């Protein structure tokens, strides 16, 4: 058998750099609500990033910011935030075209 | 040649042996849920942990699905892991089995073979492992207590080899071996360390690290998935020779050889062959000896490796033989032969036309007895001489 396929994974197991291979498609387009952070309330504890299922919270040094290309709007970050710093806001209230 | 020092000999049950096998390999994370006839392994490992004999995280879980997912997570974080199950515990982790092999996680699991339908079938039989055939795991069947222990050690050497990286299931007959106490030599932990030391000379395997998001698993679509599957199947092919090599290395060091993929017993000048596996193979050896005394040139192939199926070695040893009988301890729904016989029949074109007789026996705690095996050998012998034969026989039904 002549293999014409060029390997996608460089390792024997299907490991992939999530930034390059996995997180390459905009999968947040069907979100109905987005998390909005009140930076004044945030104490940078990191629980939102820890609990985020697609791991799309970006570490900004003193707070976390959501990457809207991958956020599905599940609201777990808002529920887990001990300081209630995150509010889920319906996408209809935004006009930035991210939704 | 460097050899291992003498181990401690103890008379312990097959289940305890499974726990000792794990203990001497120093797993870092263990998660197991008790199920008849495996419970003693979960208990014994918890006792080892309580007594400080093992330095492992022992995660108490609420079921087998969690057990497999816990050891899977720990394995892809780089830990050496161990779990044990049986019957519908194996069924309950069916999806996790496929996740684990898709992740190419080198998990070692002991499975005490038991019939599968829910809580009702509390009896021995290989149906559980047979039904997990296509989950991508390496499946090995052992015959006695010492072999359980030795095979667990060899399983780590196989699973964690960077050429392989596959989960390995070590199967033994539940009830028969799980509760059978035999004298077993337990190797020194330092000697097991030495035997497993080639694994440490490899580049460390890719693993999950906190703070470094990375993806793994056969989660892709289209070509990413196809590539992962292709590599998985290629690794399965490499398992066969690797099992033989590891068996040789184990025997050279510890003094016990098992034959690798298959054990050949009195096969050299045999005209006819019985294929069997698990604890029944011990009985078959006794009957083969008796039939040899009567002048019947019969040999036994003990199938040790079920997945991948040892096609090449079976073809090699079966070529030129006159007839073969296969004793299966499970059934194939919708295919009249036993499962191992069905697989063997796929090789008929390669090992040459000869009568292949399928026998179903030993289901649900029924013994595969000396008279049963004697009858198998007589019928295979008659078939080899050109007499008509039944292609499938359910021995307990006649």
Contacts between the chains, C-beta under 8 A, distances in Angstrom:
chain1	res1	chain2	res2	distance
A	5	B	223	6.6
A	5	B	226	7.6
A	5	B	227	6.5
A	7	B	227	6.1
A	8	B	220	7.7
A	8	B	223	6.4
A	8	B	224	5.1
A	8	B	227	5.6
A	9	B	224	7.2
A	9	B	227	6.3
A	9	B	228	7.0
A	9	B	231	7.9
A	11	B	206	5.1
A	12	B	104	6.5
A	12	B	162	6.9
A	12	B	165	5.7
A	12	B	231	6.2
A	12	B	235	7.2
A	13	B	103	6.5
A	13	B	104	3.6
A	13	B	165	5.8
A	13	B	205	7.6
A	13	B	206	6.2
A	13	B	216	6.3
A	14	B	102	7.4
A	14	B	103	7.8
A	14	B	104	7.3
A	14	B	215	8.0
A	14	B	216	6.2
A	14	B	217	6.4
A	14	B	218	6.0
A	14	B	219	7.8
A	14	B	220	6.7
A	14	B	224	6.9
A	14	B	227	7.4
A	14	B	228	4.1
A	14	B	231	7.8
A	15	B	206	4.6
A	15	B	214	6.1
A	15	B	215	7.0
A	15	B	216	4.9
A	16	B	214	6.9
A	16	B	215	4.4
A	16	B	216	7.3
A	16	B	224	7.8
A	17	B	214	6.1
A	17	B	215	7.6
A	18	B	213	4.5
A	18	B	214	5.5
A	18	B	215	4.6
A	19	B	213	7.2
A	21	B	215	6.8
A	21	B	224	7.9
A	22	B	215	4.3
A	55	B	213	5.1
